[in-house]
Amino acid sequence: MSDIAQRLEFACDTARKAGQLAFGYFSNLSSLTVVSKGIQDMASEADVNTENLIRAAIAKQYPNDDFFGEESSDTYQAKQGCGVWVVDPIDGTQPFINGIRSWCISISYIENDQIIIGVIYDPCADEMFAASLGHGATLNGKPMKTSAAKSVAEGLISIGYSNRVTPAATLDPLKRLMMQQGMFHRSGSGALSLAYVAAGRLLGYFEPHMNIWDCAAGMLLITEAGGQTYDCLQTDNYLISGSVVIGAADGVYAQLLNIVEG
């Protein structure tokens, strides 16, 4: 088995174990302690402990690799000369803490400024979305492809919102989407929405700003499933700075890009 195949298998196994832990918290929300990290930005011990599980697994299996997780990002100090695992232990914390089954575990591995591994696991549906660079994308072990649609009018475009930019950065593209007979969708989990694009359930996804832990795995899923994405790794400081995120089926991407850029 190649190193990439081993890493993908490891990431899937770790995501499943993390999902089991997180789902235990989800099944007993009344005991959860929730804190605010900012406007519409929440966290709980479920986020922290799930990230700790993933971090420990990576440290044991790949002790020389770097680790960058959402819940520990404020204290991150980069290792030099190695790949980095980028993790969102629970993407969709707001749905999670409110008992809505729209959240996931997101794990990616980046090396030499390329996303090599991308895994998104939805514990509520027991769906494992997985991809490695150059080897296609799968859903529960079966190949998956983006939609064959040629227009935004043929299905749903999911849109995320970020309070790190102005409301107009979301509302203006939303208006242009609707003017072109598109229909919007929002689940509260950008990572899971990107996985749904890769699986052909959604035509595309747009968010004016996402952190790398939210989008890296999903972006690889989409490209390996035959779609197109905006390059979220094009800045020197992409781990910290984040980026606009656009991902869509091949036949829809150009139209969605035009809608976003206006």
Residue pairs with C-beta under 8 A, 6 or more apart in sequence:
1 9
4 116
4 117
4 132
4 133
4 135
5 132
5 135
7 62
7 109
7 116
7 117
7 132
8 117
8 119
8 130
8 131
8 132
8 135
10 57
10 61
10 62
11 107
11 109
11 117
11 119
11 130
12 119
12 121
12 128
12 130
14 53
14 54
14 57
14 58
14 107
15 54
15 105
15 107
15 119
15 120
15 121
15 128
16 121
16 128
17 53
17 57
18 50
18 53
18 54
18 89
18 105
18 107
18 121
19 104
19 105
19 121
19 122
19 123
20 123
21 46
21 49
21 50
21 53
22 46
22 50
22 89
22 90
22 96
22 103
22 105
22 123
23 123
23 124
25 32
25 44
25 45
25 46
25 49
25 50
26 46
26 96
26 99
26 103
26 123
26 124
29 97
29 99
32 44
32 45
32 46
32 97
33 44
33 45
34 42
34 43
34 44
34 97
35 42
35 43
35 44
36 42
37 43
38 163
39 163
40 94
40 163
41 163
42 93
42 94
42 97
43 71
43 93
44 93
44 96
44 97
46 89
46 90
46 96
47 70
47 71
47 89
47 90
47 93
48 71
48 89
50 89
50 90
50 105
51 69
51 70
51 71
51 72
51 87
51 89
53 89
54 69
54 85
54 87
54 89
54 105
54 107
55 67
55 69
55 72
55 87
58 65
58 67
58 85
59 67
62 85
64 82
65 79
65 82
65 83
65 84
65 85
65 109
66 78
66 79
66 82
66 83
66 84
66 85
67 84
67 85
67 87
68 76
68 78
68 84
68 85
68 86
68 87
68 212
68 213
68 239
69 86
69 87
69 88
69 89
69 213
70 87
70 88
70 89
70 211
70 213
70 214
71 89
73 211
73 213
73 240
76 239
76 240
78 84
78 239
83 109
83 110
83 111
83 112
83 116
84 109
84 110
84 111
84 239
85 107
85 108
85 109
86 107
86 108
86 109
86 110
86 212
86 213
86 216
86 217
86 239
87 106
87 107
87 108
87 213
88 105
88 106
88 191
88 213
88 214
89 105
90 96
90 103
90 104
90 105
91 103
91 104
91 105
91 106
91 189
91 190
91 191
91 192
91 213
91 214
92 100
92 102
92 103
92 104
92 187
92 188
92 189
92 191
92 192
93 103
94 188
95 101
95 102
95 103
95 187
95 188
95 189
96 103
100 188
101 124
101 125
102 187
102 188
102 189
102 192
103 122
103 124
103 188
103 189
103 192
104 120
104 121
104 122
104 123
104 189
104 191
104 192
104 195
105 119
105 120
105 121
105 123
106 119
106 120
106 191
106 213
106 214
106 216
106 217
106 218
107 117
107 118
107 119
107 120
107 217
108 115
108 117
108 118
108 119
108 216
108 217
108 220
109 115
109 116
109 117
110 116
110 216
110 233
113 233
114 133
114 233
115 133
115 216
115 217
115 219
115 220
115 233
116 132
116 133
116 220
117 131
117 132
117 133
117 217
117 220
118 129
118 130
118 131
118 132
118 216
118 217
118 218
118 219
118 220
118 221
118 224
119 128
119 129
119 130
119 131
119 217
120 128
120 129
120 130
120 191
120 192
120 194
120 195
120 217
120 218
120 221
121 127
121 128
121 129
122 128
122 129
122 192
122 195
126 140
127 139
127 140
127 195
128 138
128 139
128 140
128 141
129 137
129 138
129 139
129 144
129 195
129 198
129 199
129 221
130 137
130 138
130 139
130 221
131 137
131 138
131 198
131 220
131 221
131 224
131 225
132 220
132 224
133 220
133 224
134 224
135 224
136 143
136 224
136 225
137 143
137 144
137 198
137 220
137 221
137 222
137 224
137 225
138 144
139 199
144 198
144 199
144 200
144 225
145 200
145 225
145 226
146 197
146 198
146 199
146 200
146 222
146 225
146 226
146 227
146 248
146 249
146 250
147 154
147 155
147 197
147 200
147 202
147 203
147 249
147 251
147 252
148 200
148 249
148 251
149 155
149 203
149 249
149 251
149 252
150 251
150 252
151 181
151 251
151 252
151 255
152 177
152 180
152 181
152 182
152 203
152 204
152 252
152 255
152 256
152 259
153 180
153 181
153 182
154 203
154 252
155 183
155 202
155 203
156 183
156 184
156 185
156 201
156 202
156 203
157 177
157 182
157 183
157 184
157 185
157 202
157 203
157 204
157 205
157 206
157 248
157 256
158 184
158 185
158 186
158 187
158 193
158 196
158 197
158 202
158 204
158 205
158 206
159 170
159 173
159 174
159 177
159 184
159 185
159 186
159 205
159 206
159 207
160 170
160 186
160 190
160 193
160 205
160 206
160 207
160 208
160 210
160 245
161 167
161 170
161 186
161 207
161 208
162 169
162 170
162 207
162 208
162 209
162 210
164 209
164 242
165 208
165 209
169 208
169 209
170 207
170 208
172 262
173 206
173 208
173 259
173 260
173 262
174 184
176 259
176 262
177 184
177 259
178 184
180 255
180 259
182 259
185 193
185 202
186 193
187 193
190 205
190 207
190 210
190 214
190 215
190 218
190 245
191 214
191 215
191 217
191 218
193 202
193 205
193 218
194 205
194 215
194 217
194 218
194 219
194 221
194 222
194 245
194 247
195 217
195 218
195 221
196 202
196 205
197 203
197 204
197 205
197 218
197 221
197 222
197 227
197 247
197 248
197 249
198 218
198 221
198 222
198 224
198 225
198 227
199 225
200 225
200 249
203 248
203 249
203 252
203 256
204 227
204 246
204 247
204 248
204 249
204 252
204 253
204 256
205 218
205 245
205 246
205 247
205 248
206 245
206 246
206 256
206 259
206 260
207 215
207 244
207 245
208 244
209 242
209 243
209 244
209 245
210 232
210 242
210 243
210 244
210 245
211 242
212 232
212 233
212 238
212 239
212 242
212 243
214 245
215 232
215 243
215 245
216 232
218 247
219 229
219 232
219 245
219 247
222 228
222 229
222 247
222 248
223 229
226 249
226 250
227 247
227 248
227 249
227 250
227 253
228 247
228 248
228 249
228 250
228 253
229 245
229 246
229 247
229 248
229 253
230 243
230 244
230 245
230 246
230 247
230 257
232 238
232 242
232 243
232 244
232 245
233 243
234 243
235 241
235 243
244 260
246 253
246 256
246 257
246 260
247 253
248 256
